[in-house]
Amino acid sequence: MKLLAQLNFAEMPELPDFPASGILQFYISVSDDVCGLNFDDQCAQTGFCIKYFEHVTEDNAELVDDFSFVQVEEDDFPIQSEAAITPELSVEWVLPSDFQFEQYAGMEAFEYFEQFDDEVYDEYTANGFGHKIGGYASFTQEDPRYDYQDHTILLLQIDSDDDIGSMWGDTGIANFFITPDDLKKKDFSNVLYNWDCT
């Protein structure tokens, strides 16, 4: 597996129930053409892996800095360059593609948006894409959480993005979800991983 992303919670704005410190790492398989997805059980960490290090050393002498022993093919990896993203707090609304939309709106998305002009739907759905931690996820196809309804917290979303050389299939998007209880316990063994593309 290869490192996909790393979150240093000490360098981020605090989010409810997320750790205030420590490092969370996301690894995905480079040995298949679906970037580690397990279609039978999307929480089984067989083709992906989440590692949390609550206590982080700042002693450079204890760190490994020579990774020449790692031999992986990078051609099909969804991110082709190293990138850093600066986190900032923002507010967003639940999208019609989110399985929780009906719970919040009180009606199914199609019925809800029938009340308005097409411009309202277009404006409403123009948001939600991009890279994020927390908030509401975006999908190019269907929310996988209809089958995993306890995984309501968006742990990480990585979008296709030319600026960081990121491409999930054909301009797709990747998401990692966790249950509220597991997040509070800092238990990252039951994370839902999904990506889809147009």
N, C-alpha and C positions, 0 to 999 in steps of 0.2 A: 504494500500500500504506500501511497505517497501523501504527504501533508497537503491538504487542500486549503485550510484556513486556521488561523490561531487568534483567539480573543484574549486580550490581557485586561481582565475586569478592573484592575487598579487604574487603568488609563482611560476608562470609559465613564460617561455619566451613569449614575446609579439607576437601575431599573427595578421596579418592585419584584421581590423574590429572587432576582438574579444574584449571584455571588458579588460581593463588593471587592473581592480580590481573588487572585489565582489565575491560572491560565487554562483555557479550554482549547483543545486541538481536535481538528476534524481530518480524518484520513479516509481516502477512498481507493478502491482497487484500480490498478493499472493493467490487470491481466484479463479483462473482458471488455466487450464493446458497449456495455451499459453502465460504465463508471461505478460498478459495485452494487447496483440495485438488485434486491432480492424480491422478485415479484410474488413469491409465495408467502413471505413474511418480511415486511418492510422495516420491522424493528430488529430483526436478527442481524447482529453485527458480524456478518460473515464477509461481505464485500465492502464494508465501511467500518470505521472504528472511531469512537469518541473517547478522548482521554482528558481527565481533569486533574490538574496539579494544584492543590490548594495552597501549598507552601512552595514558593519559588525562591531559589537561591540567587543572590546577587554577586556571588563570588565567581568571577570569570575563570578561575583556576579549576572550578568544579564542572565547567561546561565543556561539552564536546564541540569542537569547531571544525573538525575535518570529517566531512561526510563522503569522502571519495569511495568508501566501501559500499555505498548505496548504488545499486545498479537497477535503474528502471527505464522503461521506454516512455518517452514523453510525448510522442506524436499525437496520441488520442486523448491526452489529459485535457480537461475542460478549461484550465487556465494555463496560458502559455508564458506568462511573465510574472515576476514578483511584484506585488503591489501592496500599498498601505492605504487604508481608508480611514479618514478622520471622523469619529462618531460625533453626532449632534442629536439632541433631543428634538422630536417633532410629534405632531398629533395627526392621526389619520382615521378614516372610517372603515368599517367592515365592507368588503367588496361583495358583489353579488355571487361571485364564484366560491366564496367561503361557505363551508357547510353550516356555519353558525348564523348566516344572514337571516334566515327565517325566524330564528330565536330572537334576534334583536329588532327586526322590522315588524314582526307580528304577521307576516305573510310571505309567501314564496316570492323570489326575486322577480320573476316574469310578471306576476300580478302586481307587485309593488310599483314597478317602473311603467306599467300601462297607464298609471295615473298622470304621467308627465309627458312632455314632448321628448323626442329622441335626443335633443341637445342635452337634456338633464342626464340621461343615461350615459351619453358620451363623455360628459364632463366628470360624472361620478366615477366612471370606470377608467379614466385616464390616469388615476393615481394608483399607488400601491406597488408598482414595479420598482426595480432597483435593488440595491443591497441593503439589508437591514437586520437588526436584532430586535426581537419583540415586534409588537404591532400585528397587522393582519397580512397574511400571505397572499401572493399572487400566483396564478397558474395559467399556463397556456392551454391546458386541457381541463381535467376535473380534479377537484380536491380529493386526495386519497383518504382523508379523515372521515369520510362517510363510513369507512370500515374500521377506523381507529379514533373513535370520538372522544376518548380521554386525552388525546394529545392536542390540547387546545393552545399551547404556548409556542409561538414561533421562536425557536432558538437562534436560527440563522437562515437568511435568504441570500443567495448569490445569483445575480441575474447575468445574462449574456451582456457583455460590455466591451466594446472595442478598445476603450481606454486602458483596460487592464488585460486585454487579450483573453477574455473569458467567452467561451461559446459552449453551451449545453445543447448538443445535437444541432438542430436547425433553429437558432435563436430561442432557446428554451430558458428555463429557470429552475434552480434547485432550492429545496427547502429541507430544514431539519426541525422537527417538532418534539416537544416533551410534555409530559403531564405536569400539572401544577404541583402535585405532591412531590414528584421526583425532583423538580427544580428546587423546591424549598429544602429538600434533603441533600441537594448537590449530588444526586445519583443520576449519572448519565448512561446507565446501562440499558435503558429502555427508550431509545430515541427513534423516532420515525424519520426515515430518509426517503425523499422522493425528488425526482426531477422529471420534467416533461418538456416537450417542444412542439412547435407548430407543425 
